[in-house]
């Protein structure tokens, strides 16, 4: 690591400890050339993920949007906050495991629908009605029939 005081890259770590709720490491270093001490922080570099929307606009991935959609679908249903968090964690892990820089919002929606279907059938139909933009009652009824037949 390059010393900020003398500019030489001759330093060593004298202390390391977790920082920022264990999301980074704080390192105290000493320069072997000038003897001055300084601090560095080491963080895991995540791939910035871009979501491609239906209208081809792009925006940064935001976990809270998935969480909000699932919360709305599960409103007044016997689904705990822990179950919702677990579902969102699973979807987020799946997304990042794809190791892509861009992902279509449709792909994320399908992932959520797969998971929410097992969680609560009413929440699934609610989520599907918004996600798939049901235009009329017949489309809604077709989806309900699919849920009933797949039990």
C-alpha positions in Angstrom: 0.0 0.0 0.0 1.3 3.4 -1.0 2.1 5.7 2.0 0.0 9.0 1.8 2.9 10.9 3.5 6.1 9.9 1.6 4.5 8.2 -1.4 6.5 5.0 -1.2 4.8 1.6 -1.3 6.6 0.1 1.6 4.0 -0.2 4.4 2.7 -3.1 6.6 -0.4 -3.8 8.5 -0.1 -3.5 12.3 -3.8 -4.0 13.2 -7.0 -5.2 11.5 -10.5 -5.1 12.8 -14.1 -5.2 11.4 -15.8 -2.0 10.6 -19.2 -0.8 9.4 -21.2 -3.8 10.9 -18.7 -6.3 9.5 -19.1 -5.1 5.9 -15.5 -3.8 5.8 -12.2 -4.2 7.5 -10.3 -1.3 9.0 -6.5 -1.7 8.8 -3.9 0.4 10.6 -0.7 0.5 8.7 2.8 1.9 9.3 5.2 3.0 6.6 8.5 1.3 6.8 10.2 4.3 5.1 9.0 7.3 7.1 7.4 5.6 10.1 4.1 7.4 9.9 0.8 5.5 10.5 -2.4 5.6 8.5 -5.7 3.8 8.1 -7.2 2.0 5.2 -10.5 0.3 4.7 -11.1 -2.8 2.7 -14.6 -3.6 1.3 -16.1 -6.3 -0.9 -16.6 -5.0 -4.4 -20.1 -5.8 -5.6 -21.1 -5.8 -9.3 -23.3 -2.8 -9.9 -26.6 -4.4 -11.1 -28.8 -2.6 -13.6 -32.5 -3.5 -14.1 -33.9 -3.2 -17.6 -37.6 -2.2 -17.2 -40.4 -3.0 -19.6 -40.0 0.3 -21.4 -36.3 -0.4 -21.8 -35.3 2.3 -19.2 -32.5 1.2 -17.0 -32.2 1.8 -13.2 -30.1 0.5 -10.4 -31.2 -2.7 -8.6 -33.2 -1.9 -5.5 -34.0 -4.7 -3.1 -36.6 -2.6 -1.3 -38.8 -2.6 -4.5 -39.1 -6.4 -4.4 -39.7 -6.2 -0.7 -42.5 -3.6 -1.1 -44.2 -5.6 -3.8 -44.2 -8.8 -1.7 -45.4 -6.9 1.3 -48.3 -5.5 -0.6 -49.2 -8.9 -1.9 -49.0 -10.4 1.6 -51.0 -7.6 3.2 -53.4 -9.1 5.8 -52.3 -12.6 5.0 -50.8 -15.1 7.5 -47.2 -14.5 6.3 -44.6 -13.4 8.8 -42.0 -10.7 8.2 -39.4 -13.4 8.6 -40.9 -15.4 5.7 -41.0 -12.2 3.5 -37.4 -11.4 4.3 -36.3 -14.9 3.5 -38.1 -14.8 0.2 -36.5 -11.5 -0.8 -33.1 -12.8 0.4 -33.5 -15.9 -1.9 -34.5 -13.8 -4.9 -31.6 -11.4 -4.3 -29.2 -14.3 -4.0 -30.5 -15.8 -7.2 -30.1 -12.5 -9.0 -26.5 -12.0 -7.9 -25.6 -15.7 -8.6 -26.5 -15.0 -12.2 -23.3 -12.8 -12.2 -24.8 -10.5 -14.8 -24.4 -6.7 -14.9 -27.9 -6.2 -16.3 -31.2 -8.1 -15.7 -34.7 -7.7 -17.0 -37.4 -6.7 -14.6 -39.4 -9.6 -16.1 -36.8 -12.1 -14.9 -37.0 -10.7 -11.4 -40.8 -10.8 -11.4 -40.8 -14.4 -12.5 -38.3 -15.3 -9.7 -40.6 -13.6 -7.2 -43.7 -15.3 -8.6 -42.0 -18.7 -8.3 -41.2 -18.1 -4.6 -44.4 -16.4 -3.6 -46.5 -19.2 -5.1 -45.2 -21.6 -2.5 -45.6 -19.0 0.3 -49.3 -18.1 0.0 -51.7 -18.7 -2.9 -53.7 -15.5 -2.3 -50.5 -13.4 -2.2 -49.4 -15.1 -5.4 -52.7 -14.1 -7.2 -52.4 -10.6 -5.9 -48.8 -10.3 -7.0 -49.6 -11.9 -10.4 -52.5 -9.6 -11.0 -50.2 -6.5 -10.7 -47.2 -8.1 -12.3 -49.0 -9.6 -15.3 -51.3 -6.6 -15.6 -54.5 -8.5 -15.8 -56.8 -6.5 -18.2 -60.1 -8.1 -17.3 -61.8 -10.6 -14.9 -61.4 -13.5 -17.4 -57.6 -13.2 -17.2 -57.9 -13.1 -13.4 -60.1 -16.2 -13.4 -57.7 -18.1 -15.6 -54.9 -17.5 -13.2 -57.1 -18.5 -10.3 -58.0 -21.8 -12.1 -54.2 -22.5 -12.6 -53.6 -22.0 -8.9 -56.5 -24.3 -7.9 -55.5 -27.0 -10.4 -51.8 -27.0 -9.4 -52.6 -27.7 -5.7 
